[in-house]
Structures are given as structure tokens and as C-alpha cells.
């Protein structure tokens, strides 16, 4: 599945926008998208923190839970059609993900597959020794030392580029900046210099547009009667047709559901952007302020104008740490006077938690459907009196035992009033919180290694 001679256009498909995303649209892209590359973006801050915990429990795990299903679904078609795969499904354990992919390839009868694992993002040791403070709170990282779970730096495109140059058909990474997954094949195919800031800036535009998959084909955009999108149940994921200067045409498979329009592209362009003139990435400080979006044809939108300046001297590091436990309980009320009964239930639980001495550092009471999102003041303004409402009580505690007591108090409303409560549920979970630090580049050493079928056989 290695690249042929450089072509004037590279076609990149977005196979996932988050860890639990649908698999069928990626299969559709592999089969009908005429792709050069298929990219699965599956990693978020909390996702990798939880993966680190799984790896600590079992060193052979810690990669994306849907890795097996995705690889079994797309590898045969990808090899047959010459589609190379790039993904951060390696999560906390790229080597294990690569070994597992090699095993799957062997089981599928694909012996020629070459698989690379990108590592170097795990910088917990460097962060522990850094003396840094969290960017968000200003607290010293050292104060959290006994609670630290993971620290992962946002790597850039270079190790992926190196793996592609070495002939990798599949590249699996851990924490890499999302746009870098898409930028890397452009650098590789077109031979862009790593200090060609304007091309890297436009390539980052490409990656940012594609990274959330179905959002740009109308999924997150859709609002019935306001912004209607056809056939959302069969939503297709996007393709970027990228030219050597970085110009991209966003499109989709013709028969797939959804829509690509100037509006869907503009909304995605602004998604999670703080300063469009200074979008800091490990490869470039991208400038989106002069980006232009133009319709070429139905479901074909051209995007140009991304620029860039020199990359930052530091890399963002996502630091996860244990931060207590959450206890939660929910119960529903319906019919006449439902809101009043739910309000009474709320006050009963509030008083019970105080009477029984449950210790919480945070405690929240929500009437879902009434005030859960915008608070009691907005609920009073609306004057709405829904026919059904669900009470949710959630609290943060220092221990699991205290957290369990919160859900228990909600459950006791079944028999201890008010009338008509039903569908009670309760849960507790450990809280993994995330803050960030900025680590000097010199402290991070990205690298890749090839994993062969023989390696996988040895691990089996």
C-alpha cells in the first residue's frame, strides 16, 4: 500500500471523530472514497487518561477499545485499494495497538502489511521533574504528585511523516495534535518543508476541518426546521481533496447521507478555536483569519487562505490526576404537578445529605428538562411546566463510600416520598481531572518503530 509517484491531489478521508464513533461511514469511505489515506481521530484528554489507567492494570492494553472492530472492518479493503491508515487509536499504548493490528492482519490473511507505532508522547517522568505549574489553575504540579495518572504531550506530524517515509501502511499513535494526523500525509506526499509555515498553516486548516468527521458533513450542524440535513441516519464522513499548495475541497461519497456546504465548513472551522489568528499547534502557529470558503458544486466546498508562523517553543501536555469520586442518583416524576414533586424530592435529598453528614466538596441538584442547563432563574423566566421531569443529584467526595451514599439517598425516594417517583438509578465513579502544562520541546523525543507480523506472533 505504499504511495505511487506524487500526484497533484491527495484524497484523505476522516474515518472517526471520537473514540466511540460509527464504523460504517469509515468502511464506506474505504470502499467508495477513492482515498489515498484514511484517518481515524479517536482521542481526547479524558480518553487517554482512562486508557493510561487500563494500561497500568494490564500492560497489554490501553489502546482504543474499538481498534479490533475498526481494523477488521477496513483493513482488507484498504490494502486492496491502496489506502494507508493513520490513527491515534494507540492511545496510551501505541506499541500494543500496533501488535494487535499485526495479529488481526495475520488472521485476515494480509501478510504484507507494514505497521508503525509512534511513541514519545508519554512524558510523565519529565513532568514530575519539571517544577512546572498548571496553566489553568497556577497550582504546582508537584502538589499533585501522588495523584498523577498520566502526562501526554501533543506531538506533531514529524514522526508520522517519518513512518510513512519508511513505508508504513498503518501508523498508530498516542497523543498527537488532531490536525497533525491529517497534516502528516500532506507533508509526506508533497514534500513540504517543516518550516514552510504558510503551507503548514493551510494544512492545519485541512486537518481541523476533517478531524471531527461527521460534524462537517452536517451532523453537529443539523437543527430541524432551521438547518435541515438529509438522511442523517446514513451520515457520510468527509473527504478532503488536497492540492500541493494546500487548497482543499471538502466533499463526501455521493450516495452518503449528510451535506457539505459553506455553512457546515464555516461552523467546523470555528469549532474550538480561541484565537483564529494564532491557533497554536506543535507544527505551526496557524492563522485562520484570512481563510476563504467557496461552493464549487453541491457537496463540494473549496477552502483556501490558511497561513502560519513559526511553531511554539513548547508543547502542550495534558496531565491527568485522581480527583476524588462522584456519586450520582436520578429519579423521574411525571403527570400533573410533576415539577412540584421533583422540587420536593430535591429538597428532601438535600436535607437528608446534611442530616446524615455526607461530606462533599461539590454538590449539584438538577431538574432535567427544567433547570439543568441554564439554572433556576432561566426556568422561572420561561414559565414552562413540563409534564415529566427527572431529578439528578451529583456530588464530589473524597472517598467512594461517601459517594455511594448520595445515590442511595435518591433511591430511597421510591418509598419515602413524594408520590410517583420511578426509574431511579445510581452510580459512583472515580474522577480523573485534567489540566495542562507547557513543556520545552527538548524534553520530548518523538519516535516511531515498525512492528512486523513476527513481532506480533511473538507477543501472542
Buried (B, 14 or more C-beta within 10 A) or exposed (E): BEBEEEEEBBBBBBBBBBBEBBBEBBBBBBBBBEBBBBBBBBBBBBBBBBBBBBBEEEEEBBBBBBBBEBBBBBBBBBBEBEBBBBBBBBBBBBBBBBBBBBBBBBEBEBEEBBBBBBBBBBBBEBBBEBEBBBEEEEEEBBEBEEEBBBBBBBBBBBBBBBBBEBEBBBBBBBBBBBBBBBBBBBBBBBEBEBEBBBBBBBBBBBBBBBBBBBBBBBBBBBEEEEBEBEEBEEBBBBBBBBBBEBBBBBBBBEEBBBBBBBBBBBBBBEBEBEEBEBBBBBBBBBBBEEBEBEEEEEBBBBBBBBBBBEBBEBBBBBBBBBBBBBBBBBBBBBEEBBBEBBBBBBEBBBEBBEEEEBEBEEBEBBBBBBBBEEEEEEBEEEEEEBEEBBBBBBBBBEEBEBBBBBBBBBBBBEEEEBEBBEEBBBBBEBEBBBBBBBBEBEBBBBEBBBBBBEBBEEBE
